Amino acid sequence: MRHRFVQVSLTGLLIAAFLLAGCTAVQMQAPAGQGAAAEAGPRYSFCVIHNNADHPSITAIVAGMQDEAAAYGDIDLTFYDPAFDPQRQVDQIDDCIALQPNVITVNAVDPAAVVAGLKKAQDAGIPLIMHNADTTEEGRQYSLSYVGAPAIAQGRAVGKAMVESLPDGAKGVVIIGKPGQTDVVLRLQGVRESIDASGKNIEFLDEQPANWMADQALTVMQDFLTRYPSPEVNFVLALDDPMALGALEAIKASGRLDEIKLFGFNGNKEACEAIKNGEMEATALSLSYLTGVYTLRTMRDVALGRLVASNIDSPTTAVTPATVDQWLSTCW
């Protein structure tokens, strides 16, 4: 299947264009005259493959990429959205290869399923990096770098917040994204490391996926509330803020907000506001905008033949009732 291309100006920031269909690529060109490199020298073509463009973190990543590309003025960006379909993502790597860009970057839908596509890029002689969601150890041999908020550090930050705010013997449930994804594995690992290091007894009763979607998390939480009547559940750990906010709707509707503490990840504006209002307990900042900025810089460094680090971290920290005023303006 060939993909339709739509040419737009970066200054318009028409992010909505590539949200329309998972099989549509959107090509964006930096306007002439922006950035010192725009006056002379080569242009660079970068191909970006999301895992699911219909998510606020991806919108923030795209904004970071576009803003940084505009600053250089010599970069053309093409975006693909597989809409959480791992086979479509591999097919879209083929589409990127056909464009012969300078660099490809991939946000993995499935860390293992994407490996075949990464190998194809290497075989085609096109350098590739991962961003936001990494591949497996096998896949890393085909990738020059991973750019993103360190998921395990996020997990440790949220785990520390849980230790500080939950009593010994607390019991709760976990809402994960897509099973097996790197962020799912590493965020949970980090949380458990902090809990284990504290010596506190905090028990996870159940775990269910909601595929990073607020509406699915609401349904999962409704089921949890039925399965574990009051006061069996003391906390909910949701592995991103949209899912935490979906769970929050169900908790509020059940009248159990006072007895259940809610933890998330990302630092979404709505989650930070919920922490300030006493409806959530903590989240971990995942500055997706900076992930986009750092990814774009890394791609340009690769295109210029520069050495890049195998891991490039965007910053993270916990947002709690004690720190929310400090970080609220940074939430996105």
Backbone hydrogen bonds in HBPLUS format (Angstrom, degrees):
<---DONOR---> <-ACCEPTOR-->    atom                        ^
c    i                          cat <-CA-CA->   ^        H-A-AA   ^      H-
h    n   atom  resd res      DA  || num        DHA   H-A  angle D-A-AA Bond
n    s   type  num  typ     dist DA aas  dist angle  dist       angle   num
A0027-GLN N   A0006-VAL O   3.32 MM  21  5.96 144.3  2.46 135.6 145.4     1
A0012-GLY N   A0009-SER O   3.21 MM   3  5.64 149.4  2.31 108.0 115.8     2
A0013-LEU N   A0010-LEU O   2.85 MM   3  5.26 145.5  1.97 111.2 121.7     3
A0015-ILE N   A0013-LEU O   2.75 MM   2  5.58 137.5  1.93 108.1  94.3     4
A0017-ALA N   A0014-LEU O   3.15 MM   3  5.76 153.9  2.22 112.8 119.5     5
A0018-PHE N   A0015-ILE O   3.17 MM   3  6.06 136.5  2.37 122.2 129.0     6
A0019-LEU N   A0016-ALA O   3.08 MM   3  5.08 152.0  2.16 100.9 109.6     7
A0024-THR N   A0021-ALA O   3.30 MM   3  5.48 159.4  2.34 115.5 114.3     8
A0026-VAL N   A0079-PHE O   3.02 MM  53  5.18 147.9  2.12 135.3 145.4     9
A0079-PHE N   A0026-VAL O   2.81 MM  53  5.18 156.2  1.86 141.5 147.3    10
A0028-MET N   A0077-LEU O   2.49 MM  49  4.96 164.9  1.51 160.4 166.3    11
A0077-LEU N   A0028-MET O   2.68 MM  49  4.96 159.5  1.72 159.0 161.1    12
A0030-ALA N   A0075-ILE O   3.34 MM  45  6.01 155.4  2.41 148.8 155.8    13
A0034-GLN N   A0031-PRO O   3.39 MM   3  6.18 164.0  2.42 137.9 138.4    14
A0038-ALA N   A0035-GLY O   3.12 MM   3  5.56 155.0  2.19 110.1 117.5    15
A0039-GLU N   A0036-ALA O   3.44 MM   3  6.17 163.0  2.47 116.5 119.6    16
A0044-TYR N   A0074-ASP O   2.76 MM  30  6.15 157.5  1.81 157.7 165.4    17
A0076-ASP N   A0044-TYR O   2.76 MM  32  6.15 159.8  1.80 164.8 171.3    18
A0102-ASN N   A0045-SER O   2.73 MM  57  5.39 144.7  1.85 142.5 154.0    19
A0046-PHE N   A0076-ASP O   2.87 MM  30  6.18 170.7  1.88 174.2 176.9    20
A0078-THR N   A0046-PHE O   2.97 MM  32  6.36 147.2  2.08 157.6 166.9    21
A0047-CYS N   A0103-VAL O   3.06 MM  56  6.50 162.7  2.09 155.4 160.9    22
A0105-THR N   A0047-CYS O   2.90 MM  58  6.36 156.0  1.95 165.1 170.6    23
A0048-VAL N   A0078-THR O   2.73 MM  30  5.98 173.9  1.74 172.7 174.8    24
A0080-TYR N   A0048-VAL O   2.80 MM  32  6.23 142.3  1.94 158.4 168.6    25
A0049-ILE N   A0105-THR O   2.92 MM  56  6.28 161.0  1.96 159.7 166.1    26
A0107-ASN N   A0049-ILE O   2.93 MM  58  6.21 150.5  2.02 165.7 175.2    27
A0050-HIS N   A0080-TYR O   2.97 MM  30  6.21 168.9  1.98 165.4 161.7    28
A0084-PHE N   A0051-ASN O   2.73 MM  33  5.35 153.4  1.80 168.9 167.5    29
A0058-ILE N   A0055-HIS O   3.04 MM   3  5.49 128.6  2.31 111.1 123.6    30
A0059-THR N   A0055-HIS O   3.21 MM   4  6.58 156.3  2.27 152.7 159.8    31
A0060-ALA N   A0056-PRO O   3.06 MM   4  6.30 155.4  2.12 145.7 151.6    32
A0061-ILE N   A0057-SER O   2.96 MM   4  6.22 151.8  2.04 141.1 149.1    33
A0062-VAL N   A0058-ILE O   2.89 MM   4  6.11 166.1  1.91 155.5 158.1    34
A0063-ALA N   A0059-THR O   3.05 MM   4  6.28 159.1  2.09 145.9 151.6    35
A0064-GLY N   A0060-ALA O   3.03 MM   4  6.30 156.5  2.09 147.9 153.8    36
A0065-MET N   A0061-ILE O   2.94 MM   4  6.27 158.2  1.99 152.9 159.0    37
A0066-GLN N   A0062-VAL O   2.85 MM   4  6.06 167.2  1.86 158.5 161.7    38
A0067-ASP N   A0063-ALA O   2.93 MM   4  6.03 164.7  1.96 149.7 154.0    39
A0068-GLU N   A0064-GLY O   3.09 MM   4  6.15 161.8  2.12 145.0 150.1    40
A0069-ALA N   A0065-MET O   2.86 MM   4  6.01 156.2  1.92 149.1 156.5    41
A0070-ALA N   A0066-GLN O   2.92 MM   4  6.08 156.9  1.98 148.0 154.0    42
A0071-ALA N   A0067-ASP O   3.16 MM   4  6.41 142.6  2.31 138.3 147.7    43
A0072-TYR N   A0068-GLU O   3.26 MM   4  6.65 146.0  2.39 144.3 151.9    44
A0073-GLY N   A0069-ALA O   2.85 MM   4  6.07 167.2  1.87 157.3 161.5    45
A0085-ASP N   A0082-PRO O   3.05 MM   3  5.37 144.9  2.18 108.9 119.2    46
A0089-GLN N   A0085-ASP O   2.99 MM   4  6.27 149.6  2.08 151.2 160.4    47
A0090-VAL N   A0086-PRO O   3.16 MM   4  6.48 154.6  2.23 144.8 150.1    48
A0091-ASP N   A0087-GLN O   2.98 MM   4  6.28 158.6  2.02 149.3 155.4    49
A0092-GLN N   A0088-ARG O   2.81 MM   4  6.06 145.9  1.93 145.1 155.1    50
A0093-ILE N   A0089-GLN O   2.99 MM   4  6.35 136.1  2.19 142.5 154.0    51
A0093-ILE N   A0090-VAL O   3.18 MM   3  5.13 129.2  2.45  93.5 106.7    52
A0094-ASP N   A0090-VAL O   3.28 MM   4  6.71 149.9  2.38 142.6 149.7    53
A0094-ASP N   A0091-ASP O   3.08 MM   3  5.11 117.1  2.50  93.0 107.9    54
A0095-ASP N   A0091-ASP O   3.08 MM   4  6.55 145.9  2.20 139.0 148.6    55
A0096-CYS N   A0092-GLN O   2.89 MM   4  6.19 152.6  1.96 144.7 151.6    56
A0097-ILE N   A0093-ILE O   2.87 MM   4  6.16 160.8  1.91 151.7 157.0    57
A0098-ALA N   A0094-ASP O   3.00 MM   4  6.28 152.5  2.07 147.1 154.2    58
A0099-LEU N   A0096-CYS O   2.96 MM   3  5.20 134.1  2.17 102.5 115.5    59
A0100-GLN N   A0097-ILE O   2.98 MM   3  5.20 151.0  2.06 107.1 116.3    60
A0104-ILE N   A0127-PRO O   3.07 MM  23  6.49 156.6  2.13 151.2 158.6    61
A0129-ILE N   A0104-ILE O   2.97 MM  25  6.50 152.2  2.05 153.8 162.4    62
A0106-VAL N   A0129-ILE O   3.05 MM  23  6.61 148.2  2.16 147.3 156.2    63
A0131-HIS N   A0106-VAL O   2.96 MM  25  6.06 151.5  2.05 141.0 141.9    64
A0108-ALA N   A0133-ALA O   3.02 MM  25  5.16 150.1  2.12 144.4 134.9    65
A0114-VAL N   A0110-ASP O   3.19 MM   4  6.10 150.5  2.28 155.8 159.7    66
A0115-VAL N   A0112-ALA O   3.15 MM   3  5.60 158.5  2.20 113.6 120.0    67
A0117-GLY N   A0114-VAL O   3.06 MM   3  5.48 121.9  2.41 109.0 122.7    68
A0118-LEU N   A0114-VAL O   3.09 MM   4  6.43 155.5  2.15 153.4 161.1    69
A0119-LYS N   A0115-VAL O   2.99 MM   4  6.28 159.1  2.04 157.8 162.5    70
A0120-LYS N   A0116-ALA O   3.20 MM   4  6.46 149.6  2.30 139.0 147.0    71
A0121-ALA N   A0117-GLY O   3.14 MM   4  6.50 151.4  2.23 147.7 154.4    72
A0122-GLN N   A0118-LEU O   3.09 MM   4  6.49 159.0  2.14 150.2 155.4    73
A0123-ASP N   A0119-LYS O   2.84 MM   4  6.08 164.5  1.86 155.5 159.9    74
A0124-ALA N   A0120-LYS O   2.92 MM   4  6.11 137.8  2.10 140.7 152.1    75
A0124-ALA N   A0121-ALA O   3.16 MM   3  5.04 125.3  2.47  90.8 105.1    76
A0126-ILE N   A0121-ALA O   3.02 MM   5  5.41 164.8  2.04 158.5 153.8    77
A0125-GLY N   A0122-GLN O   2.89 MM   3  5.04 156.6  1.94 106.5 113.9    78
A0144-LEU N   A0128-LEU O   2.89 MM  16  6.19 166.7  1.90 166.0 167.2    79
A0130-MET N   A0145-SER O   2.89 MM  15  6.20 170.2  1.90 165.2 165.2    80
A0147-VAL N   A0130-MET O   2.99 MM  17  6.36 151.3  2.08 135.1 142.7    81
A0133-ALA N   A0131-HIS O   2.70 MM   2  5.63 145.3  1.82 105.0  96.3    82
A0132-ASN N   A0147-VAL O   2.83 MM  15  6.29 154.7  1.89 158.3 164.5    83
A0140-ARG N   A0136-THR O   2.94 MM   4  6.23 137.5  2.12 146.2 158.3    84
A0141-GLN N   A0138-GLU O   3.41 MM   3  6.06 158.4  2.46 112.5 117.4    85
A0142-TYR N   A0139-GLY O   2.96 MM   3  5.65 160.4  2.00 120.8 126.9    86
A0143-SER N   A0140-ARG O   3.15 MM   3  4.94 161.3  2.18 100.9 106.6    87
A0146-TYR N   A0310-SER O   2.90 MM 164  6.13 138.2  2.08 126.9 137.7    88
A0312-ILE N   A0146-TYR O   2.83 MM 166  6.17 162.0  1.87 163.7 165.0    89
A0148-GLY N   A0312-ILE O   3.06 MM 164  6.56 157.7  2.11 162.4 168.3    90
A0314-SER N   A0148-GLY O   3.16 MM 166  5.38 153.8  2.23 100.7 106.7    91
A0153-ALA N   A0150-PRO O   3.05 MM   3  5.37 121.5  2.41 104.3 118.6    92
A0154-GLN N   A0150-PRO O   3.01 MM   4  6.37 153.9  2.08 153.2 161.5    93
A0155-GLY N   A0151-ALA O   2.94 MM   4  6.21 157.4  1.99 147.0 153.1    94
A0156-ARG N   A0152-ILE O   2.96 MM   4  6.25 152.6  2.03 143.0 150.1    95
A0157-ALA N   A0153-ALA O   2.98 MM   4  6.21 155.3  2.04 146.2 152.6    96
A0158-VAL N   A0154-GLN O   2.97 MM   4  6.29 163.7  1.99 157.1 160.5    97
A0159-GLY N   A0155-GLY O   2.78 MM   4  5.89 159.1  1.82 149.2 156.3    98
A0160-LYS N   A0156-ARG O   2.88 MM   4  6.03 151.4  1.96 144.6 151.4    99
A0161-ALA N   A0157-ALA O   3.12 MM   4  6.40 154.1  2.19 141.4 148.2   100
A0162-MET N   A0158-VAL O   2.89 MM   4  6.21 149.4  1.98 149.0 158.0   101
A0163-VAL N   A0159-GLY O   2.95 MM   4  6.23 158.5  2.00 148.2 153.5   102
A0164-GLU N   A0160-LYS O   2.97 MM   4  6.21 154.0  2.04 147.9 154.8   103
A0165-SER N   A0161-ALA O   3.09 MM   4  6.20 137.0  2.29 140.3 150.5   104
A0165-SER N   A0162-MET O   3.23 MM   3  5.29 130.9  2.49  95.6 108.1   105
A0166-LEU N   A0162-MET O   2.87 MM   4  5.66 142.6  2.01 155.5 160.1   106
A0170-ALA N   A0167-PRO O   3.10 MM   3  5.61 141.6  2.26 142.9 139.0   107
A0169-GLY N   A0201-ASN O   2.60 MM  32  4.96 146.1  1.71 143.4 153.7   108
A0203-GLU N   A0170-ALA O   2.83 MM  33  6.23 163.1  1.86 164.6 163.0   109
A0234-ASN N   A0171-LYS O   2.58 MM  63  5.38 169.0  1.59 163.3 167.6   110
A0172-GLY N   A0203-GLU O   2.92 MM  31  6.38 148.5  2.02 157.8 168.0   111
A0205-LEU N   A0172-GLY O   2.70 MM  33  5.72 164.6  1.73 171.1 176.7   112
A0173-VAL N   A0235-PHE O   3.16 MM  62  6.67 146.2  2.28 145.0 149.2   113
A0237-LEU N   A0173-VAL O   2.91 MM  64  6.29 165.2  1.93 160.5 165.5   114
A0174-VAL N   A0206-ASP O   2.96 MM  32  6.25 152.5  2.04 141.2 150.2   115
A0208-GLN N   A0174-VAL O   3.04 MM  34  6.51 155.5  2.10 157.2 162.2   116
A0175-ILE N   A0237-LEU O   2.83 MM  62  6.24 158.3  1.88 150.4 155.6   117
A0239-LEU N   A0175-ILE O   2.97 MM  64  6.30 160.7  2.01 176.5 176.7   118
A0176-ILE N   A0208-GLN O   2.94 MM  32  6.11 152.8  2.01 137.8 145.9   119
A0210-ALA N   A0176-ILE O   2.87 MM  34  6.13 148.4  1.97 152.1 156.6   120
A0211-ASN N   A0177-GLY O   3.16 MM  34  4.13 143.5  2.30 114.9 104.3   121
A0181-GLN N   A0178-LYS O   3.18 MM   3  5.93 167.6  2.19 143.7 145.7   122
A0184-VAL N   A0181-GLN O   3.06 MM   3  5.31 121.0  2.42 102.7 117.4   123
A0185-VAL N   A0181-GLN O   3.07 MM   4  6.40 165.7  2.09 161.0 164.0   124
A0186-LEU N   A0182-THR O   2.87 MM   4  6.01 178.5  1.87 164.5 165.1   125
A0187-ARG N   A0183-ASP O   2.94 MM   4  5.61 155.8  2.00 134.7 142.4   126
A0188-LEU N   A0184-VAL O   3.25 MM   4  6.19 163.9  2.28 141.9 146.7   127
A0189-GLN N   A0185-VAL O   2.98 MM   4  6.13 150.1  2.07 140.4 149.7   128
A0190-GLY N   A0186-LEU O   2.91 MM   4  6.08 160.9  1.94 148.9 152.8   129
A0191-VAL N   A0187-ARG O   3.02 MM   4  6.28 159.8  2.06 148.5 153.9   130
A0192-ARG N   A0188-LEU O   2.99 MM   4  6.17 168.6  2.00 152.8 155.5   131
A0193-GLU N   A0189-GLN O   2.93 MM   4  6.15 148.8  2.03 146.5 155.5   132
A0194-SER N   A0190-GLY O   3.17 MM   4  6.45 160.3  2.21 150.9 154.1   133
A0195-ILE N   A0191-VAL O   3.06 MM   4  6.36 161.7  2.10 152.5 157.9   134
A0196-ASP N   A0192-ARG O   2.81 MM   4  5.89 166.3  1.82 150.8 155.1   135
A0197-ALA N   A0193-GLU O   2.93 MM   4  6.03 156.9  1.99 145.4 151.9   136
A0198-SER N   A0194-SER O   3.16 MM   4  6.30 136.2  2.36 137.5 147.8   137
A0198-SER N   A0195-ILE O   3.15 MM   3  5.23 131.4  2.39  96.6 109.5   138
A0199-GLY N   A0196-ASP O   3.23 MM   3  5.43 141.5  2.39 101.8 111.8   139
A0213-MET N   A0210-ALA O   3.00 MM   3  5.85 167.6  2.02 129.0 133.0   140
A0217-ALA N   A0213-MET O   3.03 MM   4  6.24 151.6  2.11 146.2 154.8   141
A0218-LEU N   A0214-ALA O   2.96 MM   4  6.22 148.9  2.06 148.5 156.4   142
A0219-THR N   A0215-ASP O   3.30 MM   4  6.61 157.7  2.36 141.8 146.2   143
A0220-VAL N   A0216-GLN O   2.93 MM   4  6.22 160.9  1.97 149.9 155.6   144
A0221-MET N   A0217-ALA O   2.81 MM   4  5.94 159.7  1.85 149.9 155.3   145
A0222-GLN N   A0218-LEU O   2.95 MM   4  6.19 153.5  2.02 146.1 153.4   146
A0223-ASP N   A0219-THR O   3.12 MM   4  6.41 154.1  2.19 146.4 152.7   147
A0224-PHE N   A0220-VAL O   2.94 MM   4  6.30 155.5  2.00 147.4 154.6   148
A0225-LEU N   A0221-MET O   2.88 MM   4  6.10 162.6  1.91 156.1 159.7   149
A0226-THR N   A0222-GLN O   3.15 MM   4  6.38 143.1  2.29 139.5 148.8   150
A0227-ARG N   A0223-ASP O   2.87 MM   4  6.10 159.5  1.92 152.4 158.6   151
A0228-TYR N   A0224-PHE O   2.77 MM   4  5.86 152.1  1.85 155.2 161.9   152
A0232-GLU N   A0229-PRO O   2.87 MM   3  5.88 167.5  1.88 142.1 144.3   153
A0261-LYS N   A0234-ASN O   2.93 MM  27  6.32 162.6  1.96 138.1 138.7   154
A0236-VAL N   A0261-LYS O   2.82 MM  25  6.28 148.2  1.92 157.9 162.7   155
A0263-PHE N   A0236-VAL O   2.89 MM  27  6.20 160.0  1.93 165.9 172.5   156
A0238-ALA N   A0263-PHE O   2.90 MM  25  6.08 178.8  1.90 158.6 158.8   157
A0244-ALA N   A0240-ASP O   2.99 MM   4  6.29 151.6  2.08 144.7 153.9   158
A0241-ASP N   A0265-PHE O   2.62 MM  24  5.23 125.7  1.90 174.6 157.7   159
A0245-LEU N   A0241-ASP O   2.76 MM   4  5.96 157.7  1.81 159.4 163.9   160
A0246-GLY N   A0242-PRO O   3.01 MM   4  6.25 145.5  2.13 139.4 148.8   161
A0247-ALA N   A0243-MET O   2.89 MM   4  6.15 158.7  1.93 149.6 155.2   162
A0248-LEU N   A0244-ALA O   2.82 MM   4  6.06 144.8  1.94 141.2 152.0   163
A0249-GLU N   A0245-LEU O   3.21 MM   4  6.49 148.4  2.32 139.8 145.5   164
A0251-ILE N   A0247-ALA O   2.94 MM   4  6.25 159.0  1.99 154.1 160.7   165
A0252-LYS N   A0248-LEU O   2.88 MM   4  6.03 168.1  1.89 157.1 159.6   166
A0253-ALA N   A0249-GLU O   3.03 MM   4  6.17 158.3  2.08 144.9 151.1   167
A0254-SER N   A0250-ALA O   3.05 MM   4  6.21 135.8  2.26 139.0 150.3   168
A0254-SER N   A0251-ILE O   3.16 MM   3  5.13 128.8  2.44  93.2 106.8   169
A0256-ARG N   A0251-ILE O   3.33 MM   5  5.72 153.6  2.41 161.5 158.3   170
A0255-GLY N   A0252-LYS O   3.13 MM   3  5.24 152.4  2.20 102.9 111.3   171
A0259-GLU N   A0256-ARG O   3.13 MM   3  5.55 148.1  2.23 110.1 119.0   172
A0281-GLU N   A0262-LEU O   2.74 MM  19  5.39 168.2  1.76 152.7 155.8   173
A0264-GLY N   A0282-ALA O   2.88 MM  18  6.29 156.8  1.93 145.1 152.9   174
A0266-ASN N   A0284-ALA O   2.75 MM  18  5.51 148.0  1.85 154.4 155.5   175
A0286-SER N   A0266-ASN O   2.65 MM  20  4.42 160.0  1.69 124.5 117.6   176
A0332-TRP N   A0267-GLY O   3.06 MM  65  6.53 147.5  2.17 149.3 156.7   177
A0271-ALA N   A0268-ASN O   2.99 MM   3  5.27 122.6  2.34 103.8 118.5   178
A0272-CYS N   A0268-ASN O   2.98 MM   4  6.33 160.7  2.02 159.3 165.2   179
A0273-GLU N   A0269-LYS O   2.91 MM   4  6.17 156.1  1.97 151.9 158.9   180
A0274-ALA N   A0270-GLU O   2.96 MM   4  6.13 145.2  2.08 134.7 144.4   181
A0275-ILE N   A0271-ALA O   2.90 MM   4  6.26 145.0  2.03 147.0 156.5   182
A0276-LYS N   A0272-CYS O   2.99 MM   4  6.29 159.8  2.04 147.0 152.2   183
A0277-ASN N   A0273-GLU O   2.90 MM   4  6.11 142.3  2.04 142.1 152.9   184
A0279-GLU N   A0274-ALA O   2.72 MM   5  4.95 150.6  1.80 161.3 157.3   185
A0280-MET N   A0274-ALA O   3.15 MM   6  5.31 139.9  2.32 109.6 106.6   186
A0278-GLY N   A0275-ILE O   3.11 MM   3  5.12 159.0  2.15 103.1 109.5   187
A0283-THR N   A0319-VAL O   3.03 MM  36  5.26 146.0  2.14 141.2 151.3   188
A0319-VAL N   A0283-THR O   2.75 MM  36  5.26 168.5  1.76 154.1 154.4   189
A0285-LEU N   A0317-THR O   2.76 MM  32  5.40 160.7  1.80 169.0 163.7   190
A0288-SER N   A0286-SER O   2.72 MM   2  5.66 122.1  2.05 118.4 101.3   191
A0290-LEU N   A0287-LEU O   2.96 MM   3  5.51 120.1  2.33 110.6 124.0   192
A0291-THR N   A0287-LEU O   3.06 MM   4  6.48 144.2  2.19 143.1 154.0   193
A0292-GLY N   A0288-SER O   2.95 MM   4  6.32 151.7  2.04 151.5 157.8   194
A0293-VAL N   A0289-TYR O   3.00 MM   4  6.40 154.4  2.07 144.9 152.2   195
A0294-TYR N   A0290-LEU O   2.79 MM   4  5.93 174.3  1.79 154.8 156.2   196
A0295-THR N   A0291-THR O   2.88 MM   4  5.91 150.7  1.96 142.5 151.0   197
A0296-LEU N   A0292-GLY O   3.04 MM   4  6.19 163.4  2.07 148.3 152.0   198
A0297-ARG N   A0293-VAL O   3.03 MM   4  6.33 162.4  2.06 152.0 157.0   199
A0298-THR N   A0294-TYR O   2.92 MM   4  6.06 157.2  1.97 144.1 150.6   200
A0299-MET N   A0295-THR O   2.90 MM   4  6.15 157.6  1.95 152.1 158.0   201
A0300-ARG N   A0296-LEU O   3.03 MM   4  6.28 157.8  2.08 149.0 154.8   202
A0301-ASP N   A0297-ARG O   2.88 MM   4  6.16 155.7  1.94 149.2 156.4   203
A0302-VAL N   A0298-THR O   2.91 MM   4  6.16 158.5  1.95 150.3 155.8   204
A0303-ALA N   A0299-MET O   2.90 MM   4  6.17 158.8  1.95 147.8 153.7   205
A0304-LEU N   A0300-ARG O   2.96 MM   4  6.19 139.5  2.13 142.6 153.2   206
A0304-LEU N   A0301-ASP O   3.17 MM   3  5.08 125.9  2.48  92.1 106.1   207
A0306-ARG N   A0301-ASP O   2.88 MM   5  5.16 160.7  1.91 157.9 151.5   208
A0305-GLY N   A0302-VAL O   2.97 MM   3  5.07 158.8  2.01 106.3 112.7   209
A0323-THR N   A0320-THR O   2.97 MM   3  5.18 137.6  2.15 105.2 117.2   210
A0324-VAL N   A0320-THR O   2.79 MM   4  5.51 130.2  2.04 164.6 172.4   211
A0326-GLN N   A0323-THR O   2.95 MM   3  5.30 125.3  2.26 107.3 121.8   212
A0327-TRP N   A0323-THR O   3.18 MM   4  6.48 147.9  2.29 152.0 161.4   213
A0328-LEU N   A0324-VAL O   2.79 MM   4  5.46 127.3  2.07 151.8 161.0   214
A0330-THR N   A0327-TRP O   2.82 MM   3  5.25 145.6  1.94 113.9 125.1   215
A0331-CYS N   A0327-TRP O   3.19 MM   4  6.56 129.1  2.47 148.3 162.2   216
A0331-CYS N   A0328-LEU O   3.17 MM   3  5.28 141.8  2.32 100.2 110.7   217
